[in-house]
Amino acid sequence: MTLGELRTIKPDKTVDARGMSCPGPLLEAKRSITGIPKGGIMEVLSSDSGTNKDIPQWAKKIGHEFLGTVEEAGYWKLYVKRMK
Amino acid sequence: MGNKMVIGLASGSIMKLATCSIVAGGAVALEMEVDIYLLLQGAYAFKKDVVEKKRYLCDQPELKEKLLTGLAENKIPFPYDYLRKLKENGNVRIHVCVTAGKVWGARELGDFVDLVDDIVGIAEYVTRAEEAAVHMVF
């Protein structure tokens, strides 16, 4: 997805994990994705740079689709589509 | 095999406990089953009296306060709290080596904090480690 497309996403759920340290945001993502429907999109807000590597790897391993990252001031927005 | 992690925790140091809990957290996030085996000093760190009286060991005492401050400032739960949270949200089991327990005078499950699931023989640890995709020792 392009940055422009990512910025237009309206997520089904936003997980605000800012301030948490690795693997906190990942654990929050794991816990929260079950609360959205299959095909839905989860937005994870994280200020921990490790999350930028962890979320794509987690999504790949579990079988979800990682859509991309948007960098904001002091944190990142990561988008994951629930696939199963 | 592909989705199991086994950790042998041979240290009772709060430093190693923190490491163990953070690594286990990553494994839980990746939906791995985690079995933690408390070996010798690791078993000591989970004795009820040690935890209740906060007699935490630290292999680098000069860093103990910095560690505790750093964990709190970065919203990283204290290792015992972290492991409890992981047990609630994932498939994490904590086992005590029977011999380790005996060394510290702890022979019953009730001698340990309620995070501990059971007391096992060392062969179980070796067998699980052999079967696991990831085996780490701290």
Backbone of each chain as ProteinMPNN parsed JSONL, in Angstrom:
{"seq_chain_A": "MTLGELRTIKPDKTVDARGMSCPGPLLEAKRSITGIPKGGIMEVLSSDSGTNKDIPQWAKKIGHEFLGTVEEAGYWKLYVKRMK", "coords_chain_A": {"N_chain_A": [[0.838, -1.204, 0.0], [0.425, 2.267, -0.676], [1.766, 5.225, 0.903], [-0.083, 7.237, 0.87], [-2.461, 5.783, 0.557], [-2.438, 4.316, 2.921], [-2.853, 6.357, 4.738], [-5.491, 6.92, 4.388], [-6.902, 4.916, 5.515], [-9.539, 3.595, 7.433], [-9.535, 2.317, 10.388], [-10.756, -0.726, 11.916], [-10.225, -1.094, 14.514], [-8.284, 0.575, 16.941], [-5.212, 0.283, 18.526], [-3.704, 1.642, 21.136], [-0.564, 1.687, 21.946], [1.412, 3.303, 22.751], [4.245, 4.36, 24.561], [4.676, 1.935, 25.696], [7.059, -0.752, 26.035], [8.949, -2.971, 23.951], [8.188, -6.433, 24.338], [5.644, -5.296, 24.532], [3.781, -3.699, 22.839], [3.379, -5.585, 20.819], [2.211, -7.718, 22.174], [-0.157, -6.491, 22.911], [-1.248, -6.091, 20.398], [-1.61, -8.735, 19.559], [-3.504, -9.553, 21.442], [-5.612, -7.861, 20.853], [-6.403, -8.178, 18.197], [-8.174, -10.196, 17.948], [-10.533, -9.07, 18.498], [-11.603, -7.874, 16.295], [-13.373, -8.226, 13.165], [-12.804, -10.911, 10.751], [-10.92, -9.914, 8.007], [-11.03, -7.346, 8.771], [-9.375, -4.286, 9.786], [-6.644, -3.5, 11.829], [-5.22, -0.928, 13.681], [-2.142, -0.07, 15.009], [-0.668, 1.887, 17.412], [2.504, 2.892, 18.17], [5.344, 3.802, 20.095], [7.673, 2.57, 20.27], [10.514, 1.631, 18.648], [11.203, -0.959, 17.967], [8.876, -2.237, 17.423], [8.292, -1.776, 14.791], [9.648, -3.669, 13.352], [8.809, -5.974, 14.562], [5.969, -6.229, 14.357], [5.383, -6.637, 11.525], [6.722, -9.123, 11.216], [5.406, -10.728, 13.047], [2.798, -10.658, 11.971], [3.215, -11.989, 9.545], [4.029, -14.518, 10.433], [1.781, -15.396, 11.863], [-0.176, -15.262, 9.994], [-1.599, -13.064, 9.155], [-2.193, -10.008, 7.251], [0.225, -7.64, 6.73], [-0.048, -4.257, 6.287], [1.319, -1.85, 6.214], [3.29, 1.02, 7.322], [2.932, 4.148, 8.938], [4.71, 7.003, 9.643], [4.608, 9.093, 12.391], [4.897, 12.07, 14.435], [7.087, 11.179, 16.754], [6.021, 8.672, 17.081], [4.702, 5.616, 15.602], [2.297, 4.473, 13.193], [0.908, 1.418, 12.637], [-0.43, -0.9, 10.344], [-2.558, -3.664, 10.206], [-4.161, -6.308, 8.589], [-6.683, -8.456, 9.518], [-6.616, -11.834, 8.816], [-7.477, -14.324, 9.465]], "CA_chain_A": [[0.0, 0.0, 0.0], [1.186, 3.522, -0.664], [1.585, 6.042, 2.107], [-1.366, 7.938, 0.711], [-3.542, 4.817, 0.821], [-2.418, 4.012, 4.366], [-3.4, 7.506, 5.483], [-6.957, 6.991, 4.232], [-7.521, 3.742, 6.162], [-10.372, 3.775, 8.626], [-9.365, 1.014, 11.053], [-11.854, -1.271, 12.733], [-9.82, -0.966, 15.908], [-6.973, 1.198, 17.167], [-4.556, -0.138, 19.759], [-2.733, 2.673, 21.501], [0.482, 1.062, 22.776], [2.492, 4.278, 22.916], [4.814, 4.344, 25.915], [5.041, 0.563, 26.05], [8.315, -1.242, 25.474], [8.932, -4.286, 23.314], [7.196, -6.757, 23.312], [4.315, -4.853, 24.955], [2.865, -3.403, 21.726], [3.076, -6.822, 20.096], [1.252, -8.469, 22.991], [-1.441, -5.782, 22.797], [-1.76, -6.385, 19.051], [-2.075, -10.135, 19.57], [-4.73, -9.634, 22.239], [-6.68, -7.022, 20.308], [-6.857, -8.516, 16.843], [-9.317, -11.118, 18.047], [-11.744, -8.265, 18.68], [-12.104, -7.326, 15.033], [-13.797, -9.323, 12.276], [-11.896, -11.346, 9.686], [-10.947, -8.921, 6.93], [-10.956, -6.026, 9.379], [-8.033, -3.697, 9.886], [-6.227, -3.013, 13.146], [-4.175, 0.105, 13.686], [-1.356, -0.119, 16.246], [0.16, 3.071, 17.631], [3.641, 2.491, 19.018], [6.512, 4.696, 20.135], [8.835, 1.681, 20.41], [10.972, 1.374, 17.273], [11.254, -2.405, 17.73], [7.568, -2.681, 16.924], [8.292, -1.684, 13.319], [10.132, -4.95, 12.818], [8.08, -7.086, 15.187], [4.589, -6.399, 13.867], [5.366, -7.338, 10.225], [7.122, -10.524, 11.379], [4.289, -11.398, 13.741], [1.694, -10.818, 11.015], [3.61, -13.026, 8.574], [4.046, -15.828, 11.1], [0.437, -15.793, 12.277], [-1.017, -15.399, 8.809], [-2.328, -11.833, 8.86], [-1.534, -9.21, 6.22], [0.754, -6.356, 7.179], [-0.336, -3.313, 5.208], [2.339, -0.802, 6.132], [3.567, 1.885, 8.481], [2.935, 5.604, 8.754], [5.471, 7.625, 10.732], [4.099, 10.362, 12.922], [5.883, 12.705, 15.31], [7.348, 10.46, 18.004], [5.439, 7.329, 17.112], [4.359, 5.036, 14.313], [1.007, 3.786, 13.042], [1.109, 0.204, 11.839], [-1.73, -1.427, 9.94], [-2.599, -5.117, 9.994], [-5.477, -6.834, 8.208], [-6.917, -9.796, 10.072], [-6.876, -12.765, 7.714], [-8.022, -15.623, 9.919]], "C_chain_A": [[0.872, 1.253, 0.0], [0.911, 4.282, 0.633], [0.243, 6.774, 2.061], [-2.544, 7.021, 1.019], [-3.613, 4.485, 2.318], [-3.071, 5.134, 5.169], [-4.917, 7.607, 5.37], [-7.675, 5.831, 4.937], [-8.36, 4.172, 7.359], [-10.371, 2.433, 9.37], [-10.612, 0.573, 11.816], [-11.521, -1.137, 14.218], [-8.445, -0.301, 15.971], [-6.445, 0.76, 18.527], [-3.483, 0.901, 20.081], [-1.719, 2.083, 22.476], [1.656, 2.024, 22.958], [2.951, 4.299, 24.375], [5.208, 2.951, 26.366], [6.36, 0.182, 25.397], [8.128, -2.644, 24.914], [9.02, -5.399, 24.37], [5.776, -6.315, 23.676], [3.362, -4.535, 23.804], [2.437, -4.65, 20.945], [2.053, -7.662, 20.861], [-0.126, -7.821, 22.931], [-2.079, -6.062, 21.437], [-2.342, -7.795, 19.002], [-3.417, -10.24, 20.286], [-5.898, -8.951, 21.528], [-7.226, -7.493, 18.967], [-8.043, -9.486, 16.864], [-10.638, -10.351, 18.186], [-12.256, -7.616, 17.409], [-12.469, -8.483, 14.098], [-12.719, -9.7, 11.265], [-12.037, -10.377, 8.507], [-10.863, -7.494, 7.458], [-9.513, -5.56, 9.539], [-7.795, -3.141, 11.291], [-5.106, -1.998, 12.955], [-3.458, 0.036, 15.036], [-0.507, 1.148, 16.328], [1.278, 2.676, 18.585], [4.759, 3.527, 18.943], [7.797, 3.888, 20.294], [9.284, 1.261, 19.01], [11.026, -0.114, 16.941], [9.957, -2.942, 17.142], [7.53, -2.673, 15.397], [8.797, -2.957, 12.655], [9.238, -6.095, 13.31], [6.699, -7.313, 14.581], [4.55, -7.07, 12.483], [5.734, -8.818, 10.352], [6.021, -11.336, 12.055], [3.157, -11.68, 12.754], [2.002, -11.954, 10.029], [3.523, -14.411, 9.212], [2.641, -16.312, 11.413], [-0.493, -15.955, 11.088], [-1.918, -14.208, 8.552], [-1.553, -11.046, 7.797], [-1.072, -7.879, 6.812], [0.617, -5.368, 6.024], [0.692, -2.202, 5.085], [2.387, 0.065, 7.374], [3.499, 3.354, 8.064], [3.689, 6.204, 9.934], [4.839, 8.948, 11.115], [5.165, 10.946, 13.84], [6.008, 11.923, 16.618], [6.71, 9.09, 18.101], [5.108, 6.855, 15.69], [2.949, 4.453, 14.365], [1.255, 2.585, 12.131], [-0.248, -0.432, 11.564], [-1.653, -2.915, 9.603], [-4.031, -5.519, 9.651], [-5.629, -8.244, 8.761], [-7.341, -10.744, 8.953], [-7.47, -14.088, 8.172], [-8.577, -15.483, 11.32]], "O_chain_A": [[1.938, 1.276, 0.616], [-0.051, 4.006, 1.349], [-0.457, 6.907, 3.065], [-3.508, 7.433, 1.664], [-4.694, 4.387, 2.899], [-3.758, 4.883, 6.159], [-5.557, 8.298, 6.163], [-8.905, 5.773, 4.952], [-7.947, 4.995, 8.176], [-11.121, 1.524, 9.017], [-11.402, 1.39, 12.289], [-12.412, -1.074, 15.066], [-7.564, -0.581, 15.158], [-7.137, 0.855, 19.541], [-2.48, 1.014, 19.376], [-1.976, 1.99, 23.676], [2.765, 1.601, 23.283], [2.136, 4.261, 25.297], [5.983, 2.795, 27.309], [6.733, 0.715, 24.352], [7.259, -3.398, 25.353], [9.881, -5.306, 25.245], [4.807, -6.893, 23.185], [2.242, -5.045, 23.784], [1.303, -4.757, 20.479], [1.144, -8.242, 20.268], [-1.143, -8.514, 22.904], [-3.291, -6.245, 21.334], [-3.431, -8.012, 18.469], [-4.339, -10.911, 19.822], [-7.035, -9.417, 21.598], [-8.385, -7.234, 18.64], [-8.81, -9.57, 15.905], [-11.718, -10.916, 18.013], [-13.243, -6.881, 17.443], [-11.936, -9.585, 14.227], [-11.832, -8.902, 10.963], [-13.147, -10.069, 8.074], [-10.654, -6.551, 6.695], [-8.569, -6.343, 9.438], [-8.622, -2.422, 11.851], [-4.179, -2.2, 12.171], [-4.1, 0.079, 16.085], [0.276, 1.442, 15.424], [1.02, 2.182, 19.683], [5.074, 4.053, 17.876], [8.88, 4.456, 20.436], [8.534, 0.618, 18.276], [10.911, -0.495, 15.776], [9.943, -3.964, 16.456], [6.82, -3.47, 14.784], [8.413, -3.277, 11.53], [8.954, -7.045, 12.581], [6.307, -8.451, 14.323], [3.755, -7.988, 12.282], [5.141, -9.668, 9.687], [5.746, -12.476, 11.68], [2.624, -12.788, 12.702], [1.136, -12.776, 9.727], [3.011, -15.354, 8.609], [2.336, -17.494, 11.251], [-1.479, -16.689, 11.155], [-2.897, -14.318, 7.814], [-0.408, -11.371, 7.483], [-1.873, -7.099, 7.326], [1.106, -5.614, 4.921], [0.918, -1.672, 3.997], [1.639, -0.127, 8.333], [3.95, 3.737, 6.984], [3.35, 5.947, 11.089], [4.574, 9.802, 10.27], [6.234, 10.355, 13.996], [5.135, 12.001, 17.482], [6.854, 8.415, 19.121], [5.226, 7.605, 14.721], [2.473, 4.007, 15.409], [1.745, 2.722, 11.01], [-1.107, -0.494, 12.444], [-0.805, -3.357, 8.827], [-4.983, -5.126, 10.326], [-4.8, -9.116, 8.502], [-8.305, -10.481, 8.235], [-7.918, -14.886, 7.348], [-9.08, -16.455, 11.885]]}, "seq_chain_B": "MGNKMVIGLASGSIMKLATCSIVAGGAVALEMEVDIYLLLQGAYAFKKDVVEKKRYLCDQPELKEKLLTGLAENKIPFPYDYLRKLKENGNVRIHVCVTAGKVWGARELGDFVDLVDDIVGIAEYVTRAEEAAVHMVF", "coords_chain_B": {"N_chain_B": [[6.478, -29.214, 17.268], [7.426, -26.915, 15.964], [6.332, -24.707, 17.207], [7.048, -24.286, 19.81], [8.665, -23.124, 22.728], [11.309, -23.61, 24.929], [12.571, -22.709, 28.026], [15.336, -22.767, 30.074], [15.781, -21.774, 33.222], [18.323, -21.021, 35.044], [19.367, -19.208, 36.68], [18.799, -17.122, 39.52], [18.785, -14.496, 39.512], [17.401, -11.253, 39.414], [17.869, -9.86, 37.18], [18.181, -11.801, 35.186], [15.708, -12.951, 35.362], [14.121, -10.888, 34.43], [15.005, -10.784, 31.796], [14.217, -13.319, 30.932], [11.41, -13.119, 31.186], [10.784, -11.141, 29.338], [11.66, -12.263, 26.916], [10.0, -14.493, 26.879], [7.63, -13.141, 26.604], [7.784, -12.196, 23.969], [7.639, -14.632, 22.657], [5.09, -15.514, 23.384], [3.549, -13.576, 22.133], [3.975, -14.364, 19.556], [2.473, -16.536, 19.499], [3.512, -18.883, 20.54], [3.948, -21.863, 22.45], [5.143, -21.847, 25.73], [7.464, -23.237, 27.875], [8.851, -22.982, 30.972], [11.587, -23.939, 32.791], [12.62, -24.176, 36.029], [15.706, -24.144, 37.299], [17.972, -25.066, 39.768], [19.209, -22.207, 41.085], [17.268, -20.74, 39.878], [14.914, -21.898, 40.776], [15.012, -21.126, 43.428], [14.427, -18.423, 43.25], [11.715, -18.414, 42.893], [10.593, -19.256, 45.17], [8.145, -19.058, 47.684], [8.619, -17.603, 50.09], [10.848, -16.083, 49.398], [9.925, -14.419, 47.352], [7.759, -13.122, 48.594], [9.031, -11.743, 50.639], [10.604, -10.156, 49.195], [13.268, -10.815, 48.577], [15.134, -10.45, 46.438], [17.587, -11.675, 44.227], [20.548, -10.446, 42.626], [22.722, -10.545, 39.984], [24.422, -8.558, 39.313], [24.77, -6.423, 41.493], [25.219, -3.669, 41.581], [23.797, -2.71, 39.517], [21.202, -3.113, 40.085], [19.237, -1.248, 41.118], [19.112, 0.507, 38.986], [18.131, -1.17, 37.028], [15.56, -1.781, 38.07], [14.402, 0.759, 38.115], [14.568, 1.381, 35.407], [12.895, -0.551, 34.271], [10.419, 0.218, 35.332], [10.162, 2.847, 34.359], [9.96, 2.414, 31.667], [7.621, 1.14, 31.4], [7.662, -1.624, 31.667], [6.557, -4.541, 32.948], [7.25, -5.772, 36.286], [9.266, -8.686, 36.651], [7.886, -11.015, 37.827], [5.24, -10.158, 37.752], [4.994, -9.774, 35.059], [5.286, -12.368, 34.057], [3.013, -13.482, 35.155], [1.026, -12.096, 33.787], [1.566, -13.02, 31.229], [0.951, -15.71, 31.5], [-1.758, -15.504, 31.791], [-2.515, -14.606, 29.34], [-1.474, -16.256, 27.415], [0.043, -19.399, 26.45], [1.705, -20.461, 28.789], [3.822, -22.234, 30.88], [5.202, -22.982, 34.053], [7.747, -24.738, 35.518], [9.194, -26.487, 38.255], [12.342, -27.842, 38.93], [12.701, -30.827, 40.595], [14.922, -31.54, 42.135], [16.244, -29.119, 42.427], [14.399, -27.763, 43.99], [14.566, -29.279, 46.338], [17.145, -28.699, 47.209], [16.834, -26.146, 48.199], [15.154, -26.586, 50.248], [12.513, -26.763, 49.589], [9.899, -28.636, 48.965], [7.307, -29.026, 48.299], [4.572, -28.036, 46.165], [3.259, -25.879, 47.201], [5.258, -24.487, 48.442], [6.191, -22.734, 46.708], [5.626, -19.716, 44.74], [2.402, -18.951, 43.313], [2.688, -18.929, 40.591], [4.029, -21.061, 39.7], [3.568, -24.143, 38.119], [4.031, -26.917, 38.419], [6.051, -29.563, 39.894], [8.826, -31.139, 38.639], [10.737, -33.883, 37.19], [14.155, -33.922, 36.052], [14.451, -35.135, 33.61], [12.175, -34.591, 32.208], [12.495, -31.933, 31.52], [14.741, -32.101, 29.815], [13.727, -33.704, 27.787], [11.596, -32.112, 26.797], [13.055, -29.931, 25.942], [14.493, -31.065, 23.901], [12.511, -31.519, 22.085], [11.576, -28.997, 21.443], [11.249, -26.066, 19.332], [12.698, -23.836, 19.894], [15.197, -23.403, 22.261], [16.316, -22.047, 25.163], [18.704, -20.959, 27.573], [19.0, -19.366, 30.619]], "CA_chain_B": [[7.846, -28.772, 17.469], [7.684, -25.589, 15.42], [5.72, -23.605, 17.916], [7.309, -24.429, 21.24], [9.907, -22.599, 23.268], [11.655, -24.069, 26.272], [13.587, -21.881, 28.683], [15.915, -23.256, 31.316], [16.181, -20.609, 34.02], [19.234, -21.533, 36.067], [19.75, -18.076, 37.53], [17.726, -16.5, 40.297], [18.998, -13.051, 39.438], [16.28, -10.488, 38.891], [18.307, -9.464, 35.841], [17.868, -12.908, 34.28], [14.246, -13.109, 35.379], [13.586, -9.87, 33.521], [15.313, -11.248, 30.438], [13.366, -14.483, 30.678], [10.008, -12.717, 31.01], [10.661, -10.377, 28.081], [11.766, -13.228, 25.808], [8.757, -15.277, 26.887], [6.595, -12.25, 26.067], [7.879, -12.245, 22.511], [7.173, -15.948, 22.209], [3.623, -15.545, 23.548], [2.987, -12.752, 21.058], [4.056, -15.169, 18.328], [1.594, -17.683, 19.744], [4.275, -20.094, 20.867], [3.834, -22.416, 23.794], [6.396, -21.611, 26.45], [7.694, -23.98, 29.113], [10.015, -22.477, 31.7], [12.039, -24.89, 33.807], [13.411, -23.486, 37.046], [16.815, -25.004, 37.687], [18.743, -24.618, 40.929], [18.937, -20.868, 41.624], [15.99, -20.293, 39.306], [13.869, -22.367, 41.691], [15.1, -20.279, 44.63], [13.784, -17.132, 42.979], [10.258, -18.562, 42.869], [10.104, -19.693, 46.484], [7.153, -18.123, 48.21], [9.197, -16.67, 51.074], [11.777, -15.178, 48.709], [9.148, -13.414, 46.616], [6.953, -12.318, 49.519], [9.919, -10.844, 51.402], [11.364, -9.408, 48.182], [14.702, -11.103, 48.699], [15.573, -10.678, 45.068], [19.016, -11.751, 43.953], [20.958, -9.719, 41.421], [24.104, -10.925, 39.715], [25.202, -7.321, 39.261], [24.041, -5.594, 42.464], [25.369, -2.237, 41.317], [22.842, -2.33, 38.467], [19.853, -3.518, 40.5], [18.326, -0.096, 41.178], [18.955, 1.03, 37.618], [17.23, -2.111, 36.352], [14.192, -1.617, 38.571], [13.942, 2.064, 37.636], [14.412, 1.294, 33.955], [11.69, -1.341, 33.976], [9.238, 1.032, 35.659], [10.077, 4.008, 33.464], [9.608, 1.965, 30.315], [6.356, 0.399, 31.502], [7.891, -3.061, 31.548], [6.149, -5.089, 34.246], [8.217, -6.511, 37.098], [9.27, -10.041, 36.067], [6.827, -11.923, 38.307], [3.973, -9.636, 37.228], [5.036, -10.001, 33.611], [5.009, -13.793, 33.825], [1.596, -13.72, 35.48], [0.254, -11.567, 32.658], [1.767, -13.92, 30.085], [0.2, -16.947, 31.769], [-3.176, -15.19, 31.589], [-2.789, -14.296, 27.929], [-0.829, -17.193, 26.504], [0.217, -20.775, 26.921], [2.989, -20.457, 29.501], [3.854, -23.085, 32.072], [6.448, -22.856, 34.812], [8.007, -25.993, 36.223], [10.366, -26.495, 39.139], [13.125, -29.081, 38.995], [12.523, -31.376, 41.939], [16.197, -31.503, 42.858], [16.482, -27.712, 42.779], [13.534, -27.462, 45.131], [15.108, -29.942, 47.533], [18.337, -27.959, 47.644], [16.393, -24.961, 48.953], [14.2, -26.997, 51.274], [11.152, -26.576, 49.075], [9.537, -29.936, 48.406], [5.892, -29.036, 47.919], [4.173, -26.958, 45.255], [2.867, -24.746, 48.047], [6.441, -23.743, 48.877], [6.523, -21.781, 45.64], [4.543, -18.793, 44.39], [1.383, -19.641, 42.51], [3.039, -18.932, 39.168], [4.605, -22.381, 39.395], [2.521, -25.12, 37.8], [4.293, -28.25, 38.965], [7.428, -29.949, 40.206], [9.087, -32.224, 37.686], [12.085, -34.451, 37.118], [15.006, -33.258, 35.057], [14.283, -35.788, 32.302], [11.101, -33.904, 31.476], [13.107, -30.735, 30.92], [15.604, -32.497, 28.7], [12.86, -34.196, 26.713], [10.892, -30.962, 26.197], [14.047, -29.109, 25.232], [14.83, -31.788, 22.68], [11.363, -31.412, 21.179], [11.205, -27.611, 21.176], [11.876, -25.36, 18.211], [13.651, -22.887, 20.479], [15.586, -23.741, 23.627], [17.233, -21.032, 25.68], [19.068, -21.118, 28.99], [19.475, -18.126, 31.262]], "C_chain_B": [[8.016, -27.313, 17.077], [7.165, -24.442, 16.242], [5.94, -23.693, 19.423], [8.66, -23.844, 21.616], [10.109, -23.18, 24.666], [12.77, -23.182, 26.809], [14.051, -22.6, 29.945], [16.412, -22.052, 32.092], [17.018, -21.099, 35.195], [19.68, -20.437, 37.02], [18.542, -17.574, 38.302], [17.828, -14.998, 40.267], [17.792, -12.353, 38.818], [16.582, -10.002, 37.469], [17.918, -10.55, 34.826], [16.364, -13.174, 34.242], [13.593, -12.115, 34.426], [13.813, -10.297, 32.071], [14.369, -12.375, 30.034], [11.925, -14.048, 30.396], [9.815, -11.96, 29.701], [10.732, -11.314, 26.87], [10.488, -14.068, 25.723], [7.6, -14.44, 26.325], [6.593, -12.24, 24.546], [7.332, -13.551, 21.967], [5.642, -16.046, 22.31], [2.963, -14.728, 22.441], [2.985, -13.512, 19.733], [3.287, -16.485, 18.462], [2.357, -18.985, 19.933], [3.894, -20.574, 22.263], [5.184, -22.226, 24.478], [6.421, -22.447, 27.728], [8.974, -23.474, 29.747], [10.356, -23.474, 32.801], [12.982, -24.168, 34.762], [14.455, -24.44, 37.593], [17.598, -24.332, 38.814], [18.382, -23.201, 41.397], [17.636, -20.28, 41.068], [14.831, -20.7, 40.202], [13.835, -21.513, 42.953], [14.302, -18.988, 44.427], [12.262, -17.216, 42.969], [9.707, -19.135, 44.17], [9.2, -18.61, 47.057], [7.782, -17.105, 49.165], [10.135, -15.663, 50.422], [11.01, -14.056, 48.019], [8.39, -12.51, 47.586], [7.808, -11.324, 50.306], [10.844, -10.042, 50.484], [12.875, -9.579, 48.348], [15.287, -11.401, 47.328], [17.087, -10.704, 44.96], [19.312, -10.888, 42.733], [22.425, -10.022, 41.176], [25.009, -9.711, 39.523], [24.51, -6.311, 40.184], [24.114, -4.099, 42.176], [24.369, -1.756, 40.249], [21.386, -2.574, 38.883], [18.868, -2.342, 40.481], [18.064, 0.472, 39.795], [18.004, 0.142, 36.825], [15.783, -1.857, 36.775], [13.595, -0.287, 38.097], [13.66, 2.012, 36.139], [13.177, 0.512, 33.554], [10.451, -0.482, 34.192], [9.071, 2.182, 34.675], [9.636, 3.621, 32.063], [8.358, 1.091, 30.297], [6.538, -1.078, 31.217], [7.544, -3.666, 32.902], [7.302, -5.791, 34.964], [8.136, -7.989, 36.686], [8.157, -10.98, 36.536], [5.455, -11.483, 37.771], [3.858, -9.903, 35.728], [4.671, -11.458, 33.309], [3.553, -14.124, 34.133], [0.702, -13.275, 34.322], [0.365, -12.501, 31.445], [0.994, -15.226, 30.273], [-1.294, -16.716, 31.534], [-3.509, -15.052, 30.111], [-2.187, -15.285, 26.937], [-0.713, -18.559, 27.127], [1.606, -20.898, 27.545], [2.875, -21.327, 30.74], [5.232, -22.96, 32.742], [6.609, -24.086, 35.696], [9.248, -25.849, 37.107], [11.038, -27.856, 39.057], [13.086, -29.587, 40.438], [13.802, -31.298, 42.77], [16.524, -30.075, 43.303], [15.653, -27.331, 43.996], [14.09, -28.036, 46.423], [16.305, -29.173, 48.086], [17.961, -26.774, 48.529], [15.347, -25.306, 50.019], [12.757, -26.814, 50.86], [10.734, -27.848, 48.337], [8.108, -30.0, 47.897], [5.592, -27.866, 46.988], [3.827, -25.688, 46.04], [4.043, -23.949, 48.59], [6.828, -22.662, 47.867], [5.343, -20.84, 45.385], [3.599, -19.472, 43.401], [1.613, -19.548, 40.999], [3.522, -20.309, 38.734], [3.484, -23.402, 39.212], [2.767, -26.485, 38.429], [5.775, -28.44, 39.272], [7.743, -31.198, 39.378], [10.515, -32.734, 37.802], [12.861, -33.826, 35.972], [14.847, -33.877, 33.663], [13.183, -35.115, 31.496], [11.66, -32.666, 30.779], [13.924, -31.105, 29.685], [14.761, -32.95, 27.504], [12.152, -33.048, 26.003], [11.857, -30.088, 25.403], [14.413, -29.754, 23.892], [13.738, -31.611, 21.624], [11.089, -29.987, 20.692], [11.91, -27.029, 19.957], [12.943, -24.403, 18.723], [13.934, -23.302, 21.919], [16.628, -22.739, 24.095], [17.518, -21.313, 27.145], [19.585, -19.775, 29.511], [20.041, -18.465, 32.629]], "O_chain_B": [[8.681, -26.554, 17.784], [7.533, -23.294, 15.989], [5.115, -23.228, 20.209], [9.659, -24.04, 20.924], [9.181, -23.228, 25.474], [13.774, -22.939, 26.138], [13.236, -22.992, 30.78], [17.357, -21.383, 31.673], [16.483, -21.538, 36.213], [20.3, -20.712, 38.047], [17.414, -17.597, 37.808], [17.051, -14.3, 40.919], [17.237, -12.814, 37.821], [15.675, -9.766, 36.67], [17.395, -10.253, 33.751], [15.82, -13.573, 33.212], [12.645, -12.443, 33.713], [12.92, -10.184, 31.231], [13.802, -12.377, 28.941], [11.294, -14.556, 29.469], [8.794, -12.122, 29.033], [9.961, -11.175, 25.921], [9.967, -14.319, 24.636], [6.709, -14.964, 25.656], [5.537, -12.272, 23.914], [6.647, -13.574, 20.945], [4.99, -16.597, 21.424], [1.946, -15.134, 21.881], [2.101, -13.321, 18.897], [3.432, -17.404, 17.656], [1.896, -20.053, 19.531], [3.56, -19.776, 23.138], [6.235, -22.423, 23.868], [5.512, -22.369, 28.554], [10.046, -23.528, 29.143], [9.516, -23.807, 33.636], [14.007, -23.622, 34.353], [14.132, -25.42, 38.265], [17.839, -23.126, 38.77], [17.35, -23.017, 42.042], [16.995, -19.441, 41.699], [13.876, -19.942, 40.372], [12.765, -21.212, 43.482], [13.595, -18.531, 45.325], [11.589, -16.187, 43.03], [8.523, -19.457, 44.271], [9.464, -17.415, 46.927], [7.52, -15.906, 49.07], [10.205, -14.512, 50.853], [11.396, -12.889, 48.093], [8.376, -11.289, 47.428], [7.372, -10.212, 50.603], [11.746, -9.343, 50.946], [13.643, -8.62, 48.269], [15.858, -12.466, 47.095], [17.78, -9.86, 45.53], [18.431, -10.633, 41.911], [23.271, -9.789, 42.039], [26.233, -9.834, 39.568], [23.76, -5.452, 39.721], [23.186, -3.353, 42.489], [24.13, -0.558, 40.101], [20.458, -2.28, 38.129], [17.792, -2.441, 39.892], [16.944, 0.868, 39.471], [17.179, 0.628, 36.052], [14.894, -1.732, 35.933], [12.424, -0.223, 37.724], [12.649, 2.529, 35.665], [12.49, 0.875, 32.599], [9.549, -0.45, 33.355], [7.964, 2.456, 34.214], [9.01, 4.413, 31.358], [8.075, 0.4, 29.319], [5.681, -1.713, 30.602], [8.177, -3.334, 33.904], [8.208, -6.332, 34.33], [7.046, -8.487, 36.401], [7.549, -11.67, 35.717], [4.626, -12.31, 37.392], [2.786, -10.213, 35.207], [3.86, -11.741, 32.428], [2.937, -14.946, 33.454], [-0.238, -13.968, 33.932], [-0.612, -12.738, 30.735], [0.451, -15.777, 29.316], [-2.009, -17.63, 31.126], [-4.626, -15.339, 29.681], [-2.387, -15.145, 25.73], [-1.286, -18.842, 28.18], [2.55, -21.373, 26.914], [1.954, -21.177, 31.543], [6.264, -22.849, 32.08], [5.74, -24.423, 36.501], [10.215, -25.179, 36.745], [10.376, -28.892, 39.11], [13.4, -28.853, 41.375], [13.757, -31.022, 43.968], [17.015, -29.854, 44.41], [16.137, -26.666, 44.912], [14.091, -27.379, 47.463], [16.447, -29.023, 49.3], [18.669, -26.441, 49.48], [14.736, -24.417, 50.613], [11.873, -26.719, 51.711], [11.174, -28.095, 47.214], [7.741, -30.912, 47.156], [6.271, -26.84, 47.021], [4.078, -24.572, 45.586], [3.859, -22.862, 49.137], [7.668, -21.803, 48.134], [4.209, -21.132, 45.765], [3.963, -20.445, 42.74], [0.801, -20.047, 40.219], [3.438, -20.674, 37.561], [2.577, -23.508, 40.036], [1.838, -27.132, 38.911], [6.618, -27.601, 38.955], [7.01, -32.185, 39.42], [11.375, -32.109, 38.422], [12.279, -33.27, 35.04], [15.083, -33.211, 32.656], [13.239, -35.066, 30.267], [11.349, -32.386, 29.621], [13.795, -30.476, 28.635], [15.057, -32.613, 26.357], [12.105, -33.001, 24.774], [11.521, -29.574, 24.336], [14.612, -29.069, 22.889], [14.017, -31.56, 20.426], [10.449, -29.791, 19.659], [13.014, -27.44, 19.6], [13.963, -24.186, 18.07], [13.009, -23.525, 22.7], [17.691, -22.603, 23.49], [16.671, -21.841, 27.865], [20.472, -19.151, 28.929], [20.497, -17.575, 33.347]]}, "name": "protein", "num_of_chains": 2, "seq": "MTLGELRTIKPDKTVDARGMSCPGPLLEAKRSITGIPKGGIMEVLSSDSGTNKDIPQWAKKIGHEFLGTVEEAGYWKLYVKRMKMGNKMVIGLASGSIMKLATCSIVAGGAVALEMEVDIYLLLQGAYAFKKDVVEKKRYLCDQPELKEKLLTGLAENKIPFPYDYLRKLKENGNVRIHVCVTAGKVWGARELGDFVDLVDDIVGIAEYVTRAEEAAVHMVF"}
